Amino acid sequence: MPEISRFYGIIIRIYPGESAASFSCRVCGARSVHRNRHWKVLYGYIPGTALQLVRTWLQEHNEELRELWALAVESRPLHKIAPLE
């Protein structure tokens, strides 16, 4: 799973092998996986503050994340997405 962004100790990795766009978040040993059109948590848990930061990042980079996932499905090179600042 390639790392596509990192901010405030949160690591975002993409799952290119899935049938629907999905990514995982890791922070302080906790992990959550997000998938579908609205990026809901599919399974796992990350603390509330980290989850809010991820949701803010998603709002800022939603379209770029979808484009990156399309590249991953085609096994094309991936680039990093800017961190939350």
Backbone as CSV, one residue per row, in Angstrom:
resi,resn,N_x,N_y,N_z,CA_x,CA_y,CA_z,C_x,C_y,C_z
1,MET,0.844,-1.186,0.000,0.000,0.000,0.000,0.885,1.244,0.000
2,PRO,0.863,1.975,-1.079,1.688,3.183,-1.143,1.188,4.293,-0.217
3,GLU,2.123,4.957,0.427,1.779,6.120,1.244,1.535,7.300,0.312
4,ILE,0.397,7.983,0.503,0.080,9.112,-0.375,0.075,10.451,0.351
5,SER,0.038,10.428,1.681,0.110,11.682,2.437,0.448,11.382,3.891
6,ARG,1.001,12.399,4.547,1.351,12.281,5.971,1.244,13.669,6.581
7,PHE,0.500,13.763,7.679,0.360,15.044,8.378,-0.051,14.791,9.816
8,TYR,0.473,15.599,10.721,0.161,15.528,12.156,0.238,14.103,12.706
9,GLY,1.185,13.325,12.225,1.352,11.954,12.685,0.389,10.963,12.048
10,ILE,-0.433,11.399,11.133,-1.396,10.537,10.440,-0.782,10.114,9.111
11,ILE,-0.808,8.823,8.839,-0.284,8.291,7.582,-1.466,7.797,6.752
12,ILE,-1.551,8.273,5.513,-2.618,7.871,4.600,-2.008,6.983,3.520
13,ARG,-2.574,5.783,3.359,-2.124,4.843,2.331,-3.320,4.458,1.470
14,ILE,-3.060,4.217,0.192,-4.133,3.875,-0.733,-4.146,2.363,-0.963
15,TYR,-5.326,1.803,-1.182,-5.511,0.385,-1.487,-5.834,0.246,-2.968
16,PRO,-4.854,0.095,-3.846,-5.149,0.050,-5.273,-5.825,-1.231,-5.741
17,GLY,-5.775,-2.304,-4.970,-6.347,-3.579,-5.401,-7.827,-3.741,-5.127
18,GLU,-8.430,-2.810,-4.439,-9.838,-2.917,-4.082,-10.735,-2.605,-5.277
19,SER,-11.969,-3.101,-5.237,-12.918,-2.844,-6.328,-13.535,-1.456,-6.230
20,ALA,-13.452,-0.841,-5.077,-13.934,0.530,-4.890,-12.814,1.328,-4.245
21,ALA,-12.812,2.619,-4.481,-11.761,3.470,-3.930,-11.705,3.312,-2.414
22,SER,-10.522,3.080,-1.894,-10.381,2.954,-0.451,-8.969,3.346,-0.028
23,PHE,-8.861,3.760,1.223,-7.573,4.125,1.786,-7.588,3.853,3.271
24,SER,-6.399,3.762,3.861,-6.315,3.545,5.302,-5.606,4.726,5.952
25,CYS,-5.949,4.960,7.206,-5.322,5.993,8.027,-4.712,5.298,9.230
26,ARG,-3.509,5.684,9.575,-2.860,5.167,10.778,-2.386,6.334,11.617
27,VAL,-2.623,6.218,12.908,-2.138,7.226,13.844,-2.028,6.562,15.215
28,CYS,-0.892,6.723,15.843,-0.671,6.205,17.208,-1.068,4.741,17.346
29,GLY,-0.772,3.925,16.360,-1.083,2.505,16.426,-2.519,2.156,16.079
30,ALA,-3.383,3.136,15.887,-4.776,2.892,15.511,-4.897,2.967,13.994
31,ARG,-5.896,2.290,13.446,-6.063,2.259,11.996,-7.542,2.259,11.645
32,SER,-7.879,2.977,10.583,-9.227,2.909,10.032,-9.119,2.816,8.521
33,VAL,-10.094,2.173,7.911,-10.155,2.051,6.461,-11.423,2.753,5.995
34,HIS,-11.267,3.572,4.975,-12.365,4.380,4.453,-12.613,3.979,3.011
35,ARG,-13.897,3.900,2.646,-14.210,3.530,1.278,-15.580,4.078,0.899
36,ASN,-15.789,4.226,-0.357,-17.012,4.550,-1.085,-17.084,6.018,-1.444
37,ARG,-18.177,6.402,-2.013,-18.320,7.750,-2.544,-18.191,8.825,-1.485
38,HIS,-18.600,8.540,-0.265,-18.578,9.549,0.798,-17.434,9.334,1.787
39,TRP,-16.556,8.381,1.506,-15.386,8.107,2.347,-15.750,7.818,3.800
40,LYS,-16.800,7.059,3.998,-17.176,6.648,5.352,-16.168,5.626,5.881
41,VAL,-16.087,5.513,7.196,-15.213,4.503,7.802,-15.827,3.135,7.534
42,LEU,-15.075,2.284,6.865,-15.524,0.928,6.565,-15.299,0.023,7.773
43,TYR,-14.115,0.113,8.349,-13.825,-0.603,9.594,-12.628,0.036,10.269
44,GLY,-12.439,-0.307,11.520,-11.348,0.243,12.305,-11.771,1.495,13.051
45,TYR,-10.791,2.097,13.696,-11.049,3.269,14.530,-9.779,4.096,14.634
46,ILE,-9.921,5.390,14.511,-8.859,6.312,14.894,-9.497,7.346,15.815
47,PRO,-8.722,7.923,16.728,-9.282,8.877,17.691,-10.010,10.027,16.993
48,GLY,-10.999,10.587,17.677,-11.862,11.635,17.133,-11.138,12.828,16.534
49,THR,-10.101,13.325,17.199,-9.365,14.470,16.674,-8.689,14.112,15.360
50,ALA,-8.063,12.935,15.297,-7.413,12.491,14.067,-8.444,12.282,12.968
51,LEU,-9.590,11.708,13.307,-10.639,11.496,12.322,-11.127,12.828,11.752
52,GLN,-11.256,13.824,12.582,-11.675,15.139,12.106,-10.636,15.742,11.173
53,LEU,-9.359,15.565,11.482,-8.293,16.042,10.598,-8.346,15.328,9.245
54,VAL,-8.585,14.016,9.266,-8.691,13.254,8.019,-9.882,13.749,7.207
55,ARG,-11.000,13.991,7.849,-12.186,14.489,7.129,-11.923,15.860,6.506
56,THR,-11.205,16.713,7.203,-10.851,18.028,6.646,-9.942,17.843,5.440
57,TRP,-8.952,16.958,5.563,-8.056,16.672,4.447,-8.843,16.157,3.245
58,LEU,-9.807,15.262,3.506,-10.636,14.711,2.436,-11.414,15.798,1.702
59,GLN,-11.969,16.735,2.450,-12.713,17.821,1.818,-11.813,18.625,0.894
60,GLU,-10.575,18.830,1.301,-9.639,19.615,0.505,-9.086,18.852,-0.699
61,HIS,-9.020,17.526,-0.611,-8.335,16.740,-1.640,-9.196,15.613,-2.217
62,ASN,-10.496,15.700,-2.109,-11.388,14.632,-2.546,-11.176,14.267,-4.009
63,GLU,-11.218,15.234,-4.882,-11.080,14.957,-6.317,-9.696,14.394,-6.641
64,GLU,-8.674,14.939,-6.027,-7.314,14.451,-6.257,-7.156,13.007,-5.775
65,LEU,-7.792,12.668,-4.664,-7.735,11.305,-4.148,-8.406,10.342,-5.117
66,ARG,-9.541,10.721,-5.671,-10.233,9.868,-6.645,-9.385,9.676,-7.908
67,GLU,-8.753,10.734,-8.364,-7.878,10.630,-9.535,-6.691,9.722,-9.243
68,LEU,-6.125,9.847,-8.060,-4.995,9.022,-7.669,-5.398,7.555,-7.592
69,TRP,-6.580,7.287,-7.074,-7.057,5.909,-6.990,-7.207,5.321,-8.393
70,ALA,-7.714,6.106,-9.343,-7.852,5.635,-10.728,-6.481,5.280,-11.306
71,LEU,-5.474,6.067,-11.007,-4.113,5.751,-11.450,-3.627,4.449,-10.818
72,ALA,-3.911,4.272,-9.540,-3.476,3.073,-8.818,-4.110,1.819,-9.408
73,VAL,-5.382,1.891,-9.758,-6.083,0.752,-10.348,-5.422,0.345,-11.666
74,GLU,-4.919,1.316,-12.402,-4.250,1.050,-13.679,-2.762,0.746,-13.500
75,SER,-2.320,0.604,-12.258,-0.907,0.350,-11.927,0.022,1.417,-12.495
76,ARG,-0.452,2.634,-12.521,0.360,3.754,-12.984,1.066,4.395,-11.788
77,PRO,2.120,5.143,-12.019,2.844,5.787,-10.910,1.936,6.742,-10.125
78,LEU,2.134,6.744,-8.822,1.344,7.602,-7.942,2.200,8.753,-7.441
79,HIS,1.551,9.835,-7.122,2.236,10.985,-6.535,1.658,11.218,-5.146
80,LYS,2.323,11.999,-4.373,1.840,12.342,-3.022,0.772,13.424,-3.127
81,ILE,-0.142,13.414,-2.178,-1.146,14.461,-2.042,-0.679,15.365,-0.899
82,ALA,-0.800,16.648,-1.097,-0.341,17.616,-0.096,-0.946,17.324,1.277
83,PRO,-0.154,17.494,2.327,-0.677,17.260,3.674,-1.600,18.406,4.102
84,LEU,-2.320,18.141,5.146,-3.145,19.171,5.769,-2.217,20.133,6.483
85,GLU,-2.435,21.418,6.292,-1.559,22.404,6.933,-2.352,23.269,7.892
